[in-house]
């Protein structure tokens, strides 16, 4: 659901590029079980990424055939992050969160882009790059903004494709964490996704983010599979 600016198919693998914004939109990853990563494909990917000024990146999931990790290590790649996809098989009931706490919009705004970008890690702080990705969405999206004392301090996104919703960009300002705002954002996004026809949901979260894992598990999300993101040493 998360679109890239440029996408190319290479057999059972997909190469995606989007200004280097996020590993999901700027990596090579497998599409079918048993996908074999070859030295030739890796070299081709590296040349394309380097030409775009993007660090060559590969995401390995259970779809990749055995041997991919060893090939990448020999080629100078190191683990950048380990994450998991979590699935919510049954959406919860109606949210009890007050709409005044979390506002939901069905269109992308400059304020939402600026708020998310300002609270991202280095390399993901360009709102124009994020806009370029999200403006390519071909399915309904809902944008959440959590307000406190007249200030936007929490954000999130739900994208609906048929009866599935993907949650992404769940961010709470550092000074407001631990006060239930993340839970409020997730609850309202799930409610909005249900209203758009979703009956199941999924998301991706880094395994090192213990508070986020606990939050999603409290909603009923369960681990589906892991994936490893590797980047070439530069």
Secondary structure in CASP SS format (residue, H / E / C, confidence):
PFRMAT SS
TARGET T0000
AUTHOR 0000-0000-0000
METHOD secondary structure of the structure
MODEL  1
X C 1.00
X C 1.00
X C 1.00
X C 1.00
X C 1.00
X E 1.00
X E 1.00
X E 1.00
X E 1.00
X E 1.00
X C 1.00
X C 1.00
X E 1.00
X E 1.00
X E 1.00
X E 1.00
X E 1.00
X C 1.00
X C 1.00
X C 1.00
X C 1.00
X C 1.00
X C 1.00
X C 1.00
X C 1.00
X C 1.00
X E 1.00
X E 1.00
X E 1.00
X E 1.00
X C 1.00
X C 1.00
X C 1.00
X C 1.00
X E 1.00
X C 1.00
X C 1.00
X C 1.00
X H 1.00
X H 1.00
X H 1.00
X H 1.00
X H 1.00
X H 1.00
X H 1.00
X H 1.00
X H 1.00
X H 1.00
X H 1.00
X H 1.00
X H 1.00
X C 1.00
X C 1.00
X C 1.00
X C 1.00
X C 1.00
X E 1.00
X E 1.00
X E 1.00
X E 1.00
X E 1.00
X C 1.00
X C 1.00
X E 1.00
X C 1.00
X C 1.00
X C 1.00
X H 1.00
X H 1.00
X H 1.00
X H 1.00
X H 1.00
X H 1.00
X H 1.00
X C 1.00
X C 1.00
X E 1.00
X E 1.00
X E 1.00
X E 1.00
X E 1.00
X E 1.00
X E 1.00
X E 1.00
X E 1.00
X E 1.00
X E 1.00
X E 1.00
X C 1.00
X C 1.00
X C 1.00
X C 1.00
X C 1.00
X C 1.00
X C 1.00
X C 1.00
X C 1.00
X C 1.00
X C 1.00
X C 1.00
X C 1.00
X E 1.00
X E 1.00
X E 1.00
X E 1.00
X C 1.00
X C 1.00
X C 1.00
X C 1.00
X H 1.00
X H 1.00
X H 1.00
X H 1.00
X H 1.00
X H 1.00
X H 1.00
X H 1.00
X H 1.00
X C 1.00
X C 1.00
X C 1.00
X C 1.00
X C 1.00
X C 1.00
X C 1.00
X C 1.00
X H 1.00
X H 1.00
X H 1.00
X H 1.00
X H 1.00
X H 1.00
X H 1.00
X H 1.00
X C 1.00
X C 1.00
X C 1.00
X C 1.00
X C 1.00
X C 1.00
X E 1.00
X E 1.00
X E 1.00
X E 1.00
X E 1.00
X E 1.00
X E 1.00
X E 1.00
X C 1.00
X C 1.00
X E 1.00
X E 1.00
X E 1.00
X E 1.00
X E 1.00
X E 1.00
X E 1.00
X E 1.00
X E 1.00
X E 1.00
X E 1.00
X C 1.00
X C 1.00
X E 1.00
X E 1.00
X E 1.00
X E 1.00
X E 1.00
X E 1.00
X E 1.00
X E 1.00
X E 1.00
X C 1.00
X H 1.00
X H 1.00
X H 1.00
X C 1.00
X C 1.00
X C 1.00
X C 1.00
X H 1.00
X H 1.00
X H 1.00
X H 1.00
X H 1.00
X H 1.00
X H 1.00
X H 1.00
X H 1.00
X H 1.00
X H 1.00
X H 1.00
X H 1.00
X H 1.00
X H 1.00
X C 1.00
X C 1.00
X C 1.00
X C 1.00
X E 1.00
X E 1.00
X E 1.00
X E 1.00
X E 1.00
X E 1.00
X E 1.00
X C 1.00
X C 1.00
X C 1.00
X H 1.00
X H 1.00
X H 1.00
X H 1.00
X H 1.00
X H 1.00
X H 1.00
X H 1.00
X H 1.00
X H 1.00
X C 1.00
X C 1.00
X E 1.00
X E 1.00
X E 1.00
X E 1.00
X E 1.00
X E 1.00
X E 1.00
X E 1.00
X E 1.00
X E 1.00
X E 1.00
X C 1.00
X C 1.00
END
